[in-house]
Amino acid sequence: MSTEVQEEKKEEVVEEKKENNFDPSVYSCEILLEKTTEQKSRDKKFPTDAFNVSYIADGEERLDVTRSSKMSNIFDMYYDRYGNVKDIAYGHGSINPIQWGYKSPEKKKKRK
């Protein structure tokens, strides 16, 4: 094999590894719903810092619900991953981000 063909194959393998090992925490983001519908993204049980992200991947339009403190972090993450960000809009969540995901401790039974 020529060195050019070998280098192309190495580049393809590196790109596949980048896609499989993608970590949103590097961008200070958390993906709540991936490839979802508009109706599911309108749920009020999400935190107020969640954003609805529309993007194009593999020729189809997709919608994700992602949370982050900065919209620029979300843009950077999706631009680096897919390269085509269509829209980033505020989500419809109504829960305080500090309290989102918090589970109250179970109450102990009282002695009689």
Legacy VTK file of the C-alpha trace (Angstrom):
# vtk DataFile Version 3.0
C-alpha trace
ASCII
DATASET POLYDATA
POINTS 112 float
0.000 0.000 0.000
1.153 3.498 -0.650
1.772 5.886 2.209
-1.038 8.192 1.038
-3.643 5.411 1.319
-2.335 4.420 4.749
-2.504 8.023 5.964
-6.099 8.365 4.717
-7.133 5.219 6.577
-5.438 6.459 9.754
-7.310 9.768 9.482
-10.642 7.912 9.069
-9.938 5.790 12.154
-9.012 8.882 14.194
-12.244 10.646 13.133
-14.334 7.586 14.102
-12.645 7.435 17.510
-13.348 11.136 18.085
-17.050 10.592 17.339
-17.317 7.547 19.621
-15.381 9.108 22.508
-17.271 12.394 22.491
-17.607 13.815 26.016
-19.992 16.771 26.567
-18.472 17.493 29.991
-15.386 18.860 28.221
-17.620 21.732 27.053
-19.404 22.063 30.435
-22.609 20.728 28.900
-25.034 17.901 29.615
-27.242 16.363 26.934
-30.648 15.595 28.446
-32.473 14.316 25.344
-30.890 13.330 22.054
-32.712 13.056 18.697
-36.047 13.902 20.267
-39.330 15.389 19.081
-40.647 18.915 19.552
-43.383 17.678 21.896
-40.937 15.901 24.237
-38.638 18.933 24.294
-41.464 21.133 25.651
-41.593 19.250 28.968
-41.733 21.565 31.994
-39.733 19.116 34.145
-36.390 20.235 32.701
-34.194 22.860 34.380
-34.402 26.485 33.296
-30.839 26.403 31.938
-31.763 23.815 29.271
-31.675 24.798 25.592
-33.330 23.276 22.507
-30.672 22.765 19.842
-31.614 22.145 16.186
-28.855 20.884 13.921
-28.357 18.926 10.716
-26.513 15.601 10.837
-26.375 12.944 8.140
-28.757 14.968 5.971
-31.578 15.056 8.527
-32.645 17.718 10.999
-32.364 16.703 14.640
-33.380 18.238 17.949
-31.588 17.861 21.289
-32.253 19.236 24.761
-28.940 20.277 26.296
-28.150 22.156 29.470
-25.268 24.494 30.140
-24.716 27.793 31.886
-23.588 29.452 28.630
-25.139 29.229 25.201
-21.682 29.652 23.654
-20.531 26.365 25.221
-23.435 24.569 23.558
-22.660 26.152 20.201
-18.991 25.170 20.466
-19.881 21.574 21.328
-22.348 21.094 18.464
-20.192 22.954 15.951
-17.190 20.789 16.788
-19.256 17.598 16.676
-21.570 18.165 13.679
-20.391 21.384 12.034
-23.881 22.633 11.259
-25.944 24.285 14.000
-29.312 25.518 12.785
-30.859 27.058 15.914
-30.346 27.300 19.667
-33.452 28.360 21.590
-34.326 28.621 25.259
-36.041 25.534 26.630
-39.410 25.344 28.339
-38.189 23.981 31.684
-39.393 25.473 34.938
-37.237 23.798 37.602
-34.408 25.605 39.370
-31.095 24.173 38.046
-29.778 23.693 41.580
-32.757 21.544 42.524
-33.017 19.622 39.251
-32.306 15.947 39.795
-32.480 16.280 43.577
-34.220 13.439 45.371
-35.429 14.052 48.889
-34.207 11.538 51.449
-36.611 8.839 52.553
-38.343 9.487 55.834
-37.522 7.080 58.599
-40.324 5.305 60.373
-41.131 6.733 63.780
-40.934 4.568 66.835
-44.057 4.187 68.851
LINES 1 113
112 0 1 2 3 4 5 6 7 8 9 10 11 12 13 14 15 16 17 18 19 20 21 22 23 24 25 26 27 28 29 30 31 32 33 34 35 36 37 38 39 40 41 42 43 44 45 46 47 48 49 50 51 52 53 54 55 56 57 58 59 60 61 62 63 64 65 66 67 68 69 70 71 72 73 74 75 76 77 78 79 80 81 82 83 84 85 86 87 88 89 90 91 92 93 94 95 96 97 98 99 100 101 102 103 104 105 106 107 108 109 110 111
